[in-house]
């Protein structure tokens, strides 16, 4: 597999917390190329079809520069994971720059000071 790129929608073999089962699920690569070049890990955000109650950005095929999703989905800002890149099964799309900016703003809001 080629080096994952920021904005790529990938399929990841997520292992459940009990370590007994895993499931292939979509995720969005958010780590930049500098990080992806030097690390064996990649930083991703969970993508789900269920609308979370908060801290999520909608993601549809209109938001993709290339590829497609099976269903309208949501990127969860509070679903950030560092994963070994070997867990990436496939790249299925690329998010448009304006949607990536919306996602960055949501993540920034998640980590902003309580005083702001």
DAWOQUI-V529450 format. One record per helix or strand. SS is the DSSP state (H for helix, E for strand). FROM is the first residue (numbers start at 0). LEN is the number of residues. If there is no record, write none. Layout:
BEGIN
SS_FROM_LEN, SS_FROM_LEN
END
This chain:
BEGIN
E_7_8, E_21_8, H_32_6, E_40_8, E_55_4, H_60_3, E_63_4, E_72_12, H_84_3, E_87_8, H_96_14
END
